[in-house]
Amino acid sequence: MYLSKLEVLGFKSFAQKTIFRFNEGLTAIVGPNGCGKTNVVDAIRWVLGEQKTSVLRSDIMENVIFNGTVTRKPLGMAEVSLTIENTNNILPSEFSEVTVTRRLFRDGESNYLINNTVCRLKDIQDLFMDTGIGSDSYSVIELKMVEAILSGKYEERRHLFEEAAGVTKYKLRRKEAAKKLLFVQNDLQRVNDIVSEIEKQVNSLARQAAKTKRYNKLQSELRDLELKLFSFEYNKGKEQLALLQNKMSDFYQIKQQKDELISESENNLKEIESTFFKLDDRFQSAINNENLINQNINSVLKELAVNEQKLKNLSELQERITIDIKNSDQLIEINKDLIIEFDRKIETLKKDYIVLTEKVNSSRIELEATLKTLKGVREDSNLLYEKTIKLESEIQINTQTILKNKKRIAELKKFKDQLEKEQIDILNSITDSEKLLSKFIKNRDEFSSKIENIKQSLEKSLFEQNEIDSQINKLQEELSEAKVKLNSNITNLEFLEGLEESDESTKFLLNSDEWKVESGKFTLAEIISTDDKFRIAVESAIGAYSNSFVVWSKSELDKAIQILKDNKLSKVPFICIELVPETENYEILSKTSKIFGWVGDLIKNDDSIKNLIRLLIGKAAVVEDYATAFKLVNDGIIDTGVTLEGEIVTRYGFYKVGTPAKTEGLKLGKVERIQALNKEIEELKLKIDNLTNKLSYLKLNRDRIDIQEINKKLRTADNDLSECYRLISLTQYKKDSLENTLKANQDRILNLEDEIQLISEETTNYEQLSEEFQDALQSSLDEYDNKKQELDNIEKIFAEQQTNFKEKEMNLIRLDSEIKAIESKNENLKKQIASEEEKIDRLKNDFAENERIIEILKEESKELGKRKIKLNAELENALLKKKIILEEKNSIEEQIERYSEDLSKLRKDYEKSLEAYHRLDLEISQKTNHIKSIQNMAQDKYDTDLSSVQIEFEDNFSISNVKENVNEIRYKLKELGSVNFVALEEFEAQSKRLEFYEKQVKDLVESEKILQDTIEEINTTAEAKFIDTFEMVNANFKDLFKTLFNQEAEAELRLIEAENPLESDIEIVARPPGKKPHSIEMLSGGEKTLTAIALLFSIYLVKPSPFCILDEIDAPLDDSNIDKFINLIRQFSKNTQFFIVTHNKKTMEACDTLYGITMQEEGVSKVVSVRFVEE
């Protein structure tokens, strides 16, 4: 099995479709930095399912799509296809050639395909599982992964061994089983909780169900008894109601007679009352006149009383004003005396303030002088302290340096003795290497001659094979394109044929054998033919007519109508061409870039269909956009405008706007398009058959050329020569290394002697310097103590002066506050004097105004006295008139009283009769309501109509006994308490539910045991496979490590936790010749690379990967190690196909095929391939 082809399109820098065709053996991918070599490796990783963007050197997955250059636009899709020749059936597939494809679009959508069949990412991962192929397997190795393999996480390293051992699928199955087990255990826990809860519910419901049964039995007995009571009372009430209604009829006749007598008496009384009301109006007028005069008299009396009260109040006010003026004069005199006293006190306090201010200033000056002195002494003290600390630090550093130097001298002397012993061993090894080197050079010349003869034979065969391959590739591309086009046409044809009508009547007619149409059963949209550009516009224009059946004769239409009626189907629209009248052509519409013409002129059918379209939609034109349609309709040039997207504007106010649907326009011209597709499909099938026959013939000729056998001989000879070169290089490298080591050791011994001498002298200097620092430190400490004592004394003096200053300053502040307070009081007194003087002026003005008002009020009182006398005379005349009218009124009032008494007697008699009538009516109403109430109770409570039910009563029926039984049953129902009426149904449902969940618990317990047994079996199998593989890899690793270095080199793989190998960390121990590093990280870059190569190829020996990609893994290797690397690759290329991304010329020379990646156009990678054949 090997990788035969890689197709890249739109992936990173590969803008154009690029095809890599690979053969078995070694293939190199070369080119300058930045040209896209690693993009080839990324493409293989990506198509194998890589999901980590960091591994693909990207931030987001969409960045792998070609992003354009200065001259090229970005692409919308990236696609990579990988073709593997499954000759050994390593892949679990029946196909001998497996092609895996991955596509990614800019909107984030992605597709995975296996042999052009859509699949999932998981399907691809399952396909390559445990084959050594995968995005994260050992089939793709980059230089940065060398460090990761050796120094990275133990999990990543163990993953390589798991791939080789084939336990990845077991671990995946174990993970899935453990996940299922967790789900089962969680489900079991939840189900147990549910069962426990349901059992409680079932027990509770059982009790409730028994109670419900007792309740239902008592309720049934109660119903029978209460219905008897209701029926008995209902019948009795109806009998009593009939008697009351007869009595009511007699009372009604008596009431009518009394009504007539009362009406006559009321008429007589009304006439007398009318006369009385007239006299009453005159009497009322007289009273009103009397009241008016009394009001006027009262008004005058009131005004006189008010004037007298005002005069009294004004007199009292004048007295109060006089007193207030006297009080204000006294207050002014008192305030003036206080002001004089306060002025004297302020003068005294200001003199004290001046004296105290001078004392405060003097103390401040003294305090500032002391503070200045304090700062100076404090700075001197701090400087001395810093100097002391610095000296102590210097002494400590010198002491540590002396100790360190003495320890270093002892180590250097010990190392010097070891180097002198090693020099003797190196001289003996150099002599042995020289003898071996001469032997290997002789063997090399013999192998070179043999290889030349084989290569001449290979060159001729390869030329013939390349010519055939070129022809095959060309035919395969043509065949692939024809198949893609055929599949596309078949899909389009199936889609068009699958466009069915949703209406049931339409479907029935299409499938009916009774209705036959000579030209075929088609709708209007299906037979219309037009350019693709106008398809949406034309379908939108004909609108609802698009689904109408087109028939050519009246007989076809009549037959369809009859079928619809016979089968009672819904309406279906038809168009009968025979019945369509002729219409005239419209005037020619001037076409522009935005006006395409009349709809009828844009279709390609015959005149009958064009005539039909003109008749259906009128003067409708197809235009570029909505604005053009709107303008043409408004200008009256057209009646209807239809845009290319199907929007409609009409002069009748109808508009149709929006975005066209995905299926819009697909049905238009369906018949014509199906015919064209069928013809093209037949042509493509014929072409595919011809290409397939030619391809088979060429492959047969190609298979006759046995390149593999020639390559096998060449590889065998190359391996022998490479092994010889490897041994020469290894021996020469060993001899050179020994000589270099001998010289280096001699230099190191001399350097060690110089270093020992230098460190000894340095130690002596540090000891002398430490003594000087010790003396300076003691002197500095004494000086610091004296300065500290001086600082303490000054700080004490400063504290005393500061306290004295603050006391004087506080006294000064208090004195200033006292002066300001007295001055404030003085100002308030002056303001009070001014206020009182203003008050006196205001009171004197008020006194004069009040005197004027008193004189006015006295004059008004005299006028009111005269008016009072006149009103008293008018009152006497009004009283006389009122007396005369009152006497006439009393006479008529006596007559009214006599008539009223008679009428009252009649009404009392009538009211008694009416009351008896109403009592009887009320009794009838109550009895009726009682009967209805009994009916409603029986209806509401027991859904029984008493008027239609007949209940038989026993001969000994007793209403009291029945009521007693009813009360007894009600008491029993009450004793039962609350009843769950749905308990019976719930009990049955919960019992079934409990039975179901108990069965679930049993099934889950069995599933848990099965899963635990499965996990145990998986662990046992996987552990055995892993241990066997680990031991084989470890043995191979030891051998290959010695091969890459020499027989003195040591290497080993160790399991940290041997008792748990599947989860154990794997430690790599590697000791190149002459070295014993503490860890793998201490190796050089080249040594790490060779160690990683040894480990990888150790795994390949156990389970070889069909192909391996090495990305610049040879970069850290020198020429000697490059030869070792190439020879090893050659050996393993028998079972593994290698692809090497490299800059090394020797690696390129060793490869069979060379792919050059260039960037002739900036940002776009191109490929040049060369197959090497030595002459």
Secondary structure, 3 states (H helix, E strand, C coil): CEEEEEEEECECCECCCEEEECCCCEEEEECCCCCCHHHHHHHHHHHCCCCCCCCCCCCCHHHHECCCCCCCCCCCEEEEEEEEECCCCCCCCCCCEEEEEEEEECCCCEEEEECCEEECHHHHHHHHCCCCCCCCCCCEEEHHHHHHHHHCCHHHHHHHHHHHHCCHHHHHHHHHHHHHHHHHHHHHHHHHHHHHHHHHHHHHHHHHHHHHHHHHHHHHHHHHHHHHHHHHHHHHHHHHHHHHHHHHHHHHHHHHHHHHHHHHHHHHHHHHHHHHHHHHHHHHHHHHHHHHHHHHHHHHHHHHHHHHHHHHHHHHHHHHHHHHHHHHHHHHHHHHHHHHHHHHHHHHHHHHHHHHHHHHHHHHHHHHHHHHHHHHHHHHHHHHHHHHHHHHHHHHHHHHHHHHHHHHHHHHHHHHHHHHHHHHHHHHHHHHHHHHHHHHHHHHHHHHHHHHHHHHHHHHHHHHHHHHHHHHHHHHHHHHHHHHHHHHHHHHHHHHHCCCCCCHHHHHHHHCCCCCCCCCCCEHHHHCCECHHHHHHHHHHHHHHHHCEEECCHHHHHHHHHHHHHCCCCCCCEEEHHHCCCCCCCCCCCCCCCEEEEHHHHECCCHHHHHHHHHHHCCEEEECCHHHHHHHHHCCCCCEEEECCCCEEECCCCEECCCCCCCCCCCCCHHHHHHHHHHHHHHHHHHHHHHHHHHHHHHHHHHCCCHHHHHHHHHHHHHHHHHHHHHHHHHHHHHHHHHHHHHHHHHHHHHHHHHHHHHHHHHHHHHHHHHHHHHHHHHHHHHHHHHHHHHHHHHHHHHHHHHHHHHHHHHHHHHHHHHHHHHHHHHHHHHHHHHHHHHHHHHHHHHHHHHHHHHHHHHHHHHHHHHHHHHHHHHHHHHHHHHHHHHHHHHHHHHHHHHHHHHHHHHHHHHHHHHHHHHHHHHHHHHHHHHHHHHHHHHHHHCCCHHHCCCCCCCCCCHHHHHHHHHHHHHHHHHHCCCCCCHHHHHHHHHHHHHHHHHHHHHHHHHHHHHHHHHHHHHHHHHHHHHHHHHHHHHHHHHHHHHHCCCCCEEEEEECCCCCCCCCCEEEEEECCCCCCCCHHHCCHHHHHHHHHHHHHHHHHHCCCCEEEEECCCCCCCHHHHHHHHHHHHHHCCCCEEEEECCCHHHHHHCCEEEEEEEEECCEEEEEEEECCCC
